[in-house]
Amino acid sequence: MTNLERVLKEEFHRNIDLIATELLDAYSLKFNQEASNLSSPLLRWLDFRYRYVDPMPRQVVFSDKFQKALI
């Protein structure tokens, strides 16, 4: 790896971490660097996105085995 490639790679990682940190701040997420599985801002952001379900209208299908509510 050339010196230029190494410098570009380091700059890329810094930029990714900066963007992820800003996203964490925007969503008011806690970021604890002591947790080994969330040691970088990018990993913390991805962990949040994979767990978070975006609110949106969804079709709900009820089982006919449930009792009907008496109103």
Secondary structure by P-SEA (a helix, b strand, c coil): ccaaaaaaaaaaaaaaaaaaaaaaaaabbbbbccccccccaaaaaaaaaaacccccbbbbbbbcccccccc
